[in-house]
Amino acid sequence: MEKNQFKISPLQFNRYFVTQLNIVANPLFDSSKGTVRQDTDLSVSGNFEKIPDEQGLFQITLNIQLQASSGSNLPYSIVVEIIGLIKSHMTGPDETVEKVVFVNGSSMLYGTAREIIRSVTATGPYSQILMPSITFAEPPKSNQKTPSQTT
């Protein structure tokens, strides 16, 4: 791989922070069965908005929940809210920039939340949880931009 194959992304975190972190060990978890997760156990929702009067600054809020449903065997119940401020240095039509910021920014923020969850559960009584990867679609076309329910 050549030395200069990479360049700094036009999207950067200005800041991110966790506003809610609740991880509870499940006393009914049967470690002999291993982790059994249903698609409906994972819920990801949130909010996406451009910050008024701040050129190229966006706020993404993700609400992540992993709750056992019938037939699941999960070692932990998880609720996380994480907020990221993403600065975009992209040019082009607003709709295109917003789509790229939403998809990539949400993915960056979710990856950060995955590592926080992995790190916290690694010190718990059961094995660590590595949240599944998910795909974010473009933001809905409305004033209040909210990612759809993702599993």
Helices and strands as residue ranges (DSSP letters): E 11-25, G 39-41, E 42-50, E 57-66, E 76-88, H 94-121
